[in-house]
């Protein structure tokens, strides 16, 4: 066996079986988030860690793990990990890029459709026994087809969302730190500055990573630029949106609605958001298909095992640690 592999939370059985066949797996009995002390105790003699984005892997924690060689994050994002601290200690960090692109794009559209057509409100209305007769003006929402979609962040997921928009005959505007001429040619997207996207789009979907410069990327100013008939969808990272400003926008009609899968202080949801009927709220499940979560877990386990077995992992975040 190449060493002790701590898996911080329960994974699909196929991924656990793979890990157990090639390493001495340590798995907490309860499937819950370990606090910093518990995680530190578990890591004292561990050689590798497979963790989730809910685990905070900072310098204090890494200092308690002298044998640790790899941290494999079961997520595309890795803002829960102090990569610089890991790099200084020669610890490889890996993630799971690409695998959840299409699934997350599907769910972005689920939020967009549900928000525009008031699906959550309609479900609650029907379950409450309020549907007593058909009405011409009952729960009117907004059309999607033929409208303008604004994509903020044209990475893998942003492009996948754009491809789906073609089936709705939508005009697609985008903004990204880097312009993408190839996507403009093949997908027909139109590059604009961020403010133009916000002003002109009927639907704005967020696909930017969480970085210092994208914290509160959508703030009061940005929300006031949007049309009062427009909708905001965020399945990226919660702190990208200033939730207090969003609550005001929803309450005061700056925008028509919002679909959220992530939150600024997750898992806490801003209590005033819970009172906004024009917000569709999901518990961070954009990648939560059985197929995708299995692929994510397997990818992370494979990368962790590769490092423990002296091989190069397929998805290093800090490849300089590996040399060559």
N, C-alpha and C positions, 0 to 999 in steps of 0.2 A: 504494500500500500504506500502511496506517495506522501501520506501525511493526514492530518486531521482537517476535515472540511466542515466548517460551521455553516449551516443553512439556517438563516435567522427566522424564517417563517415556513409553514408547510407549502410544498409545491405539488403540482400534479404528480401522481404516482409514477408515471413513466420517467419523469425527470429524477425523482428520488431513487428509483431503481438503477438508473444509469450512474448516478453518483455513488451509490452503495457498492456497486460492482467494482469500482476503481479507487475508492478512498474510504477512509474511516470517517463516516458521516456522523456529525453531532447535530441533532435536531431537537429543539425544545419540545417538551411534551404538549404544551398548550400552544395553539395557533393564535398568538397575540403578539402585539408589538412589545419588544423588550425595552425596558428603560435603559439609560446610559450605563448604570451600574451593572445591571444584569448582562448587558451585551459585553461590557468590559471583562467580567468574570469569565464568560464563555470564550472570549478571544485570547485569554492569557497563554494558552498553549496551542492555539489553532494555527495552521499553516495557510489556510485559505478561508475566504468568506464569500458566500452567496447571499446577497441582501436585497431588500426592496427599497423603493424610494422613500418609504416612511422611516427608514433607519438613518440616523444622523451619524455619519462616519467622519469625525473631525480629528484634529491633531491630538486632543486629549485622549480620545479613545485609541487612536493608533499607537500612542505611547505605551499603552497597556498590552500591546500585542507584539512582542519582540520577534516572534517567529513568522508573522504574517507576510505572505508573499504576493497574494492576489486578493482583490476585492472585485467581485463580479456582480454588477448591479442588474437586477431584472427590470430594466427600463431603458428607454432611449436617453432620457435626460439623466444627468448625474450631479445636479446642483445640491444633492444631499451629501455629497462626498467632497472633502477637501482634497482635491486632486494634487495640488502643490505639496501639501504635507505628505501625501502618499508617495509622490515622486521623490521627495527628499529622503524618504526612508527606503527607496528602492522597491516599493510595492506597486505592482501592476494593477491598473484599474481598467475594467472592461464594461461595456454596455451592450444593448441589444438593438442596434440600428436597423432600419428597413423592415423588420419583421412585422411591425404593427401599422405600417403605413396605410394599407388599404382598409383595415378594420377601423382605424381611427377616422379615416375619411368617411367611411360609411356612417359612423356615429355622429360626426359633424353634421352630416346631412339629416340624420334623424333629429338632432336638436333643431336644426334650421326649419325643417318641415313642421315639427311639433310646435315650435314657437310661433311661426307664422300662421298656422292653421288652428292654433289654440287647442291642441289635442289634450293636454293635461287638464285644462279647464273643462273641456267637454266631457272627459272621463269622470271628473269629480261631479259635474252637473248631473250626469246620467246616473251615477251610483247613488246620489242623494235623492233620487226619485223626482227630480225637477223636470225631466223630459215628459211632458204631458201632451204636447202636440208639436207638430212641425211649424216653424215660423220663418218667414222670409228674412228677418233680421237677426235670427238667433245665432250668437257666437260668431259674428263675422270676423274673418281673419284677413290675411293678405295673400295675394297670388305670388307664386314663385316664378313660374314660367315667363320668359320674356323680360325679366327684370335685370338689374345690374348687381353683380356680385363683386364685393371688394375683398381681395385676399391680402392679408398683411403677413408676409413671410411665405415666400414661394419656394420652400424646400420640398422634400419628398411628399409630405402630407398636403401641403398647399397645392402642389401639382395634381395630386390624386383628387382633391376636392374640385379642382378646375375641370378635370376630365368629366366628372359627374355633372358639372354644370352645363356641359355641352348638350346633354339629354334634355335639359330644360330650356334650351335656346336662349341662354343668358349671355349678356355682355359681361365680360370679366375684366376688371381692373386689378392691378396688383402693385404693391410696393415691397421692396426688399432692400437690404443693405447692399446687395449686389444685383445688378440688372441681369436678366437671363434672356439674351436674344434668341437662343434656341427654343425656349418655351414660347416666346412671342411668335416665332415662325410656326411651330408645330401645334400649339394649343390656342393660338389666336388671342392670348392675353395682352392687355395694354398696360405698359408701365406708366405710373403716375407718382407724384410725390404723395406722402402719406395724407396730407390734408385734403388733396383732391379725391383720393379714394374715399375718405370719410364723408366728404360733402356729397359725392355723387352716388354712392352705393346704396342700394335698397337692403342689402344684407352684407354685413362685415364679419368675416371669420378670421380668427387669430391663429397663427401657426409659427409664432416667433419663439425662440428659446428664452429661458429666464436668465438674463444677464443684468449687470448693473444698469446698463443703458435701456433695458426693456422693462425695468421695474416701474409699474404704473404707466406703462406705454399708452394705455387708454385711461386718461384722467378726465377731469371735468371739462377742460378745454376741448379734448378730442370728442367727448360725448356731445358737447354743444354744437360741434361742427356737423354732426349727423342729422339726417332728415328726421322729422317727427314721425314719419311712417317707416323708418328703418329698424332693422333688428341686428343685434350683436350676438355672436356665437363664440364661446371660448372653450375649447377642448385642449388648450396648450398647457399653460401654467397659471395658477390662480393669481399670484402677485403681479402679473402683467396688467391686470385691471384694478383700478382703485375702486373697491367695492362701495365705499361710502358715497362716492360720486355716482356710481351706477345706481344705487338705491334712489338717489334724488332724480336721476334721469328717468327711471321707471315710474316713480311716483308723480313727477311733475310733467311727464309727457314729452321730454326732450327726444326720446326714442319710443318706438312702439312696443318693443319687447326684447328679451334676452334669453339665450339658452346657455346654461353653464354646466360644465362637468367638473370644474376645478375651482378652488377657492383660495382667497388670500391667506387665510390662517387655517388651512385644512388640517384636520377634518372639521374644524369649527366653520359653520356657515354664518355669515353675518345675519343676526336675528331679524333685521328688517327686510332682508331678501325673502325670508320665509313668508312674509306678509304681502309680497308683490304677486298678484295673480298673473301678471304678464311676464313672469320669469318661469322658465322650465328648468328645474334643478335636478341634476343627476349626481350620484356619489362616486365620481371619478371612475367611470366604467367604459371609457371610449375604446380601450383595447380588450375589453372583457368578453371576447368570444372564446369558446373552449379551445378552438384550434390555435388562435394567436397566443393565448396565455401559455399553452403547452410549448409552442415554439420559442417563446421568450425564455421560459424556465430552462428548457433544454439547451438553448444557446448559451445562457449564463453558466450553467453547469459544465458544458463542454469547454468553455474558455477557462474556467477555474481549474478544471482537471488538466488542461493543456499546460498551464503554468506549473502546477504541482508535479507534472510528469516531465518537466524540462523542455517543453515545446512552446512555440510561439502561439499565443491565442489569436483567434481570427478577428477580434474586435477590440483592440487596445485603445483606450482613451489617451494614455500617456506613453506612446511607443518609445520615447527616448529612454525609458527605464530598461527596455529590452536590448538596446544597443543595436549595432548592425544597421 
